[in-house]
Amino acid sequence: MLSGLFLEVVLGLFFFAGYEASALKMETIWVLFLSLVPVYTRGQGVYAPAQAQIIHAGQACVVKEDNISERVYTIREGDTLVLQCLVTGHPRPQVRWTKTAGSASDKFQETSVFNETLRIEKIQRLQGGRYYCKAENGVGVPAIKSIRVDVQYLDEPILTVHQTISDVRGSFYQEKTVFLRCTVNSNPPARFIWRRGSETLSHSQDNGVDIYEPLYTQGETKVLKLKNLRPQDYASYTCQVSVRNVCGIPDKSITFELTNTTAPPALKLSVNETLVVNPGDNVTIQCLLTGGDPLPQVVWSHSPGPMPRNSLIQGGNLTIWSIRAEDSGYYNCTAINNVGNPAKKTVNLLVRSMRNVTFQITPDVIKESETIQLGQDLKLSCHVDAVPQEKVFYFWYKNGKLAKISDRLVVIRNDPELPPVTSSLEIIDLRFTDYGTYLCVASFQGAPIPDLSVEVNISSETVPPSIMVPKGQSTITVREGSRAELQCEVRGKPKPPILWSRVDKEAPMPSGAMTVETSDGKLHLEKVTRELSGTYKCQTARYNGFNIRPREALVQLNVQFPPVVEPIFQDIRQAIGRSVTLRCTMLKGSPMKVATAVWRFNGSLLTVPPTEQQDFSEYKVDSVSRETSGNYECSISNDVGVATCLFQVSAKAYNPEFYYDTPNPTRKQSKNYSYVLQWTQKEPDAVDPILSYRLDVRQMNHRDLPPKSISVRKVEKGMLQEYLLTDLKVPLSYEVRLTPLTRFGSGDMATRTIHYIEPISYPNPLGNTCHFEDEKICGYTQDTTDNFDWIRQSGLTHDPKRSANTGPTMDFSGTPEGYYMFIEASAPRVKNDKARLISPMYNMTARFCVSFYYHMYGKHIGSLNLLVHVKNKQPTQALSLKGDKGNAWQQAHVPINPAGPFQIIFEGVRGTGSEGDIAIDDVTLKKGDCPRKPVVPDKAVVLPENGAITQDKFPLCGPLLFFLFVLLR
């Protein structure tokens, strides 16, 4: 009831503030309220779904909100993309980055980056698109945020020249019109500027000039049209393209000299368009230029595939040494001079070859016969794969003599019922005297290519094939990884080849082909896998045998493989004295049954009563204790192999879950700092109650500090616990290990690293001092358009070989561990090089005082400038310090009065030599006027020295409400 009353009072104050408080007061009140809410909800648990926010770093040109309220990150091609996904939620969310090509409807890529920071070096244009950050922690729905990355680029422009000649109506002369077409790939669309000599051309200044953008070019092309070409139009033309220096991309240009001899390229070849050669020949093709100004460039290409390795190109001449059959193809000679269309000539180069001669026996088709019978027609066919196919000649022989053509013996060169260029010998009204051996010879007449031939025997014993599976071979069972042989027997004369294919799966054979040909009917499969299980079909081929309906048979292949079980591993936690049943289940296997199941505990064999054959095995632990805690292993066999389930049974507690969303966990105390460590306990009710925690703290790369014991009361799920770590050294980092303890003993340990973070509330650090102790340097960033960067350094990290007689040795506080920012004046820096350090954006207007310490010691000191950059305006100088100021830290107070959201910029300018290092430290931005006298820095508040777990005190409500009330007034 008190918490409810407190909430009502606060909301009432907010309502009152809506009428009376300023915007600044309201913002402060909301921050206070949101920081108080978690205190009064911890009883319900602090588990919270993931929240995500994408921030940018790296070399982005600009991050803006476009007109449909989506974030757009603009970056130059070749720069480094850095996106960071800041997450909150408890437990700590896991982050996954994915990308789509550009629209939200596209699917996620298969590959993902599991990291809070996404970094892409030398980003390319194709890597632009929408990037998604997905954060999930198992509580609620995942958080998904996105940002569109727009990669900016400007390619070199291409200028082409075209011309038309047409009759002018009502006149007897011809008009020549020239088009200069300038094309460029860019993002954003480029701006085009045309020049004739040094004169800039515009659309309306000259009646003989027209500048326009062709349809459907989307800003990628601009055309300069020279109408009715005049003598003054023969000149030098420049097309300049610009993306207005976006991302620092410079303009680019291309120039073309237009003369009265400008002409497109023209070609002629030294050979015919189709060239047939013999293997082993040296082939030379000349591509001769017959026109073109400027002088065209000649390029050779080959399709399909690249140019052969045994080829040589010299100007327009192409030579192929010892040409091979695989060098056949189309060879293209192209001449380009960007005037008119490219000239192109193509040679179809054919290398003579013959292979794979086959025959077919076709019984009388009209009578639908499948056997050879006297008195019926019979056709013998012969085919060879050749290049060029149409140049093959076939010759038929009978019993060693050239077949005599007659009314009953007809030769058909191109049988329309068979593949092209197939020769058939048709026997009309088959007689006994027609029996014999027929020989088909394929030949390239007059070419040095060996002939190919095939024999066909026709007799009463020539019968069509039959096919069958040998007895006991219809089902083949083998083990995975072994060799399998599938067999079909074929009978008949002649015996045709056997074609194997898969029946129940539309999948290729292991070779990658859909069918495999065997001459003996046996299919050999090496190192079979479970995916090869299934039905296989063997069938007779329709070549090298009878050209009739194929004969078929089926063979079943069963591939046995070891079992696949679940769980592979399972971590089981139970309180002492409770029972637990372990089950190991077989998901897949061949055969799909448990032959044996063997249980072991910490390697020792357990006795399990036998069960009927099934697909799982169970073991019951009657009572969990220290003696029964350990590793339980179940090995399941199906007589082919063994798979194992592993169970880890114990009563030890789960690990603590560190809470990463603690507001301002760091509290500085002079040279030391304290840290508020918060956590919840994972599944505390799964085991015995947590009695205490053991805390181990170790300075990074140093020995452990003495462990501490943290006593606790009843720990509930989601209850936030705290411990104050004290006496930590600024700015060192520490490794923290936290282990829960129950009556069973030590539980799972959780580890995290504590980094020193400046106790500043970003992004509005008014009234706070930035000591640069944190790597985030209080939200300051380096300017990407200057010459070099500021460097964060301490007395422990500075270079011992640095320039003498310049720069500080320690920060303003005089501690070796303290950090400061400085510029290094040594080489490769030169005079007037600038380095700029930019603050976060402060979204308010008022009078402010910028206070900071500076160190300017050395005979070559340049200058230190303080600039104020109001949003959408140019930076203005508020302070400039020049020259040697002595080997000591000094303080400056600078009043500023920005007229809108603003940033402050520290600009260091390099002097005349290497003894010119400049440093700054302890930067403060306060509202109001600057002091007249130097101000001593605020002392840090000393925290209590005890590290007990803190409990939220309800009496805080009174002071907090009073503070809110005063603030509202």
Summary of the structure (lengths in Angstrom):
residues: 969
radius of gyration: 43.5
end to end distance: 27.2
largest distance: 132.4
contacts: 2846
relative contact order: 0.06
helix: 8%
strand: 46%
